[in-house]
Structure formats: C-alpha cells, structure tokens
Amino acid sequence: MLTTIDHRRDSAGLLYVYPVISRRAGGVSIGINLNINNACNWACVYCQVENLTRGGPPPIDLDRLEHELSSFLENALHGDFMPRHVPPEVRQLMDIAFSGNGEPTSAPEFAEAVGRVAKVLEHFALRNKLMVRLITNGSLMYRPEVQRGIKLLGELGGEVWFKIDRVEAADAALINGVPMPVEKIARHLEISAGLASTWVQTCWFMLDGVAPDAAAREAYCALLKPLAKQLAGIHLYGLARPSMQPAAFRLSRLSPVDLTAFAAEIQEKTGIRVMVSP
C-alpha cells in the first residue's frame, strides 16, 4: 500500500510516471518525473531525492511518456491499481503532477510534455476534469518555452505550485542553494499567475534548532502582499519525509501550532488564504 511518506519514483515500474498519495492534494497524484537523472538546478536542503546533482534532465522520450501515462490511467480508472495499492480513505484520483526528481521546466521538451498530457486527457474524456499541476521552483519562468507550457496547462484548467521557501537572498541560498533576488522572484511569480492559476508553496522548518525569525517572516509577507489578488493561495507545509541531503541532520520540524501561527500572520498581513499541512 502507498502512504504519504512513500514517494518512490519507481513504485509502478515505469520510467516517467509514478503514483503517490499526496497529503496536499488529498488523494492519489500521478507524478511525472522528467528529471530521471536526479539532476536539478537547485539543491534544497530538505530534498528527498537521493544522489541529487546539479543540472538538467536528459532528452525526454515523449512517446514513452504518453504511453506510460495512458497505460497507468487505464489501470487506475478501470483496473485493480486502486484496491491493490491505495488505502480506502484516499482511493481517489486527484491530479497529474509534473514534479519528480528535479525542476520539470528545465526539460527543453516541457511544453511538448504538457501537450502529450493534454492528448491523454482528451482520450479519457478528462480534459478540464482531472487537475494538471506543475510543481516548480519558478527559476526558469522567463523562458518562452516554459511560458508556453504553463499557458497550455492553464488552458487545461491546471495550476502551478510555485516554490518560495525563503525570500532574503542569504536565506534562500542556505535553504535552496540559490540566492534568488527578490525582484526576480516577484517577476517570475507574476508571469506564472498571468498564465495559470498559481499557488505559492512554502516549506517552513527549523534549521539547527532555530525557527525562521521575524525578519524572514516579514520579508516573505512583503514579497507576496502586492501580488495577493493574482494568487490562488499559499500551501504552507512542514517536513514530512526525511531529507537525503548532507544537511539533513540540521533540519527539524516546527510544531503545528507554530505553522498555524505563521499562516495567521500571512493572512493578516497579505490577505492571501493559506492551507496548512504540518
């Protein structure tokens, strides 16, 4: 049986497609892993990917991706996958999510991959019925081909989950391995929100036993407040699965009380709704 802490990419014996139980989506999520070489342009300290390296994915076999997704959907909808592998309380197909072992938009074929997903959804009469999500760090949002893929995702009724863990450059460099200027984060977030429904996703935790301070919370709220009317909301979540990175020993969970308190602070200062997953 799958669980919320088992997000293995090979659980279905496929190359690109893998099922997980997503605590944020609330059921079965069909993951699409374009970064099969465990390469990413970021290096988040909490990442669960083993042997993570810097870089982008190898060329994508779009025909294989389409076939795997179609075959898996057939089994999930009409076969025995759900009763065999999914607990009854979450036995519901929630979405198709571009996520995986690195940044999905780093694949040059990203837009074409979204197009193949659209084709499969058409075949199963699920277009605009089954949610398509992109889970992204947003760093490549300036690329026209990435924007083309997100525009198509928006036309499918899909949404973007845009990662912002910390805002101040030093904090972002420490947590994500990349010092993103705040102006660039805001610009990329605005691009995403203009193309598809966009949620901010934020992992909030303690580092070396210390919670993010008031300055970190204030910088976060200051970034998002001007974009409040353009965003669908915020997913604020804590650590759920063990990090596979060298800094794993430095990480610890915040209490649900602390996460809920930060969510209330965000809502008060920005007016943006916040969903909390401790």
N, C-alpha and C positions, 0 to 999 in steps of 0.2 A: 504494500500500500504506500502511495505517495503521502508525504507530510509537508508541512510548511518549512521544515528545516532541510528537506531533501530536494535540492535544485540541481541535481546532476544533469549535465547536458547530454549524456548518452543513455538515459533511462529507457528510451524507446528503441535503442539500437539504430538510430538514424544519425546522419551527419549534421544536418542543419536544423532539424525540428526536434523539439523536446517538450514534454509536458511537465508542468509544476503546479502545485497548489499555492496560489498567491494569497497571502493574508490581506494585501491591499486591494486586490481585485475581488476577493471574496469567493473564489472557486477555482476551477481549472483554467490555467492560462497555457496556451500553446506558444511556446517560445520559439523564436527564430534566431539562431546563432550564426551570424555572418563571420564572426571572428574565431574561426575554428582553430587558429594557431595560437590562441591565448594572448594575442597582441592588442594593446590599447594605447592611445595617445596620452592617457592619464595613468596615474598609479595611486589610486585611493588606498589609504592605509587600512580600510575595513574590507577591501575587496575579497570575495570568497574564491576567486579563480587561482588555482594552483599554477605555479610556474609562469606567472604573469610576466610579459615582456613588453617593451615599448615598441610601437609600430602599428601597422595596419594589416588587414587580412589578405590572404592570397586571393586570386581570381575566384569569383563565385560561379558555380555551375548552376545556372538559373533553371535549366530543365530538371535537374535533380531536385532542386529546392521545391519547384512546383509539384513534382511527383510525390515527394515525401509529404508535403502539406496536404495534398489531395488524399493520399492513402490514409494518413493519420486521421483526418477529418471524417472520412468514411467509417473508420473503426470507432471513433469517439461518438459519432452520431448514430450509427446503425450496427456496430459490432459489440464486442464484450469488454472494451477498454474500461469503461466507467465502473461496472460492477467488479471487475477484477482488480483494479488499481486505485480506486478513489473511494474514500470513506463516504457513507451515505449523506452526511450533513453538508458536504461540499461537492456533491455529484452534479455540478452544473458547469457548462462551458461558458467562460466569461469573456475571453478575448484571444486575439492573436497578437503577440508582443514581440517586436524587434528589440531584443535585449542581448543576452548571451555573454560571451567572454571578452568583450571589448566594446569600443564605440561603434555602433552599427553604421553611422553615417560616414565612417572612414572608408567604407567599401565603395569604389567607383560605381558599382552596379546597384547602389542602394535604391535609386528611383525605379530602376527596372525590377528590382525585387518587390517593391511595393506594388508595381503593376502586375506581377505574377500572383501576388496575394489577391488582388482585385479580381483577377481571372478565375481563381479557385472559388472565391466567394460567390461570383456570378454562377458558377457551375452548381453550387449547392443552394442557390437562391438565398444567400446570406448577406448579400451586399447591403450595407446600411442597417444590418440586423445584428451581426456579430462584430463587436468592437475591435478595431485595429489600433494598437498603441505603439508608439516609439518611445523607448526609454533611452535618453541621451544626455550627454554632458553639455550639449549645446555649443561646443567649441568650434564646430565646422559649419555653423549656421550661415556663414557669409557665402558659402559656395552655391552657385546657381543650381547645380545638380542636386544638392541636398534640399534646397528650397523647392525644387520641382517634385521631389519625392514627398515632402511634407504637404505640399499643396494637394497632391493626389490623395494622401492619407486623409486630409481634411474633407475632400470630396467623398470619401468613403464613410464619413461620419466618425472618423477616428480622432485620436487625441495624442498629444505629446506630453510625456512626463520629463520635465527639464530639470536636471540636477543642479542645485545650488546648495552646497553644504556650508560654505563659509564665504564671506564677501571680502573682507580685508585681505590684501594680497599675501601678506605673510601667513595668515591662517589658511588661505586656500592652497598655498604652496606646501604647507605642512600636511594638510588633510588629503588633498587631491594630487599633489605632486606637480601642480602647475599654478603659477601666480597670475591668475586672470585679472586684468584691470577691470574695475567696477563699471567703467563706461562700456567696455566690450560686453560684459555680461548683460547689462541693460539693453544694449542694442540687439544682441542675439535673441534675447528673450522677447523683445518687441517684434522681431521678424517672425519668430515662431508663432506668437499669438495672433499675428496677422494672417497666417496661413492655415492654422488648425487650432482647435480648442487646446489650450495649453495649461497644464498643472505644473507647479514647481514641486520638486521632490527633494526633501532635505533630511539627511541622516544626522541626528543630534546625539552626541555621546560625550563621555568623559575621556580625556587624554591625560595619562599619568595621574589619574585620580582627581583631575580638576575639570569642572564643567565649563562650557563656554561662558565668558564673562559678559558683563553688561555692555561693554563696547562692541562685542561680537553680535549680541542681540540687536543693539541699536543700528549697527551698520546693515544688518540683514533687513530690518524693517524699513530703513531709509531707502534701500535699493528698490524694494517692492511696492512701496506706497504709491509712487507716481504711475505704476502700471496696474493698479488694483482693478480698474474697470475692464482691463483687457484679459485678465487671467481667470481661469475657471476655478482655481483654488490652490491650496497647498497640501501636499501629503507630508506630514511631519512624522518621522518614524525613528525608532531606536535600533540598536544592534539586535539582529535575530539569529544570525548564523556566524560561526567562527571565521575570523579573518585568516587568510592564508598568506599574509604578507609578513615581512620581517618585523614590523612594528606591532604585530598582533598583541603582544604582551602588554603594550601600553594602553590598550583600549578597555573600557568598561562601560556598562550600561548606565544610563540615567534612569531614575525611578519614573514610573508612570505619572506620579504627582508632579515631578519637575517638567516632564514633557507637556503635560496638560497646562501647567502654569505658563510655559513659553507660548503654547498655542493661544492662550487667552491674551497674552501680551501682543502677539502678532495681530490678532483680530481687533484689539483695541486701537493699535497704532496704524493699521493699514486698512481695515475694513474687509480684508480678504478672509473667506471661510477656510478653516483648517481642519483636515481629517487627521486624527492621531492614531498611530499604530505603535504601541510601546514595544 
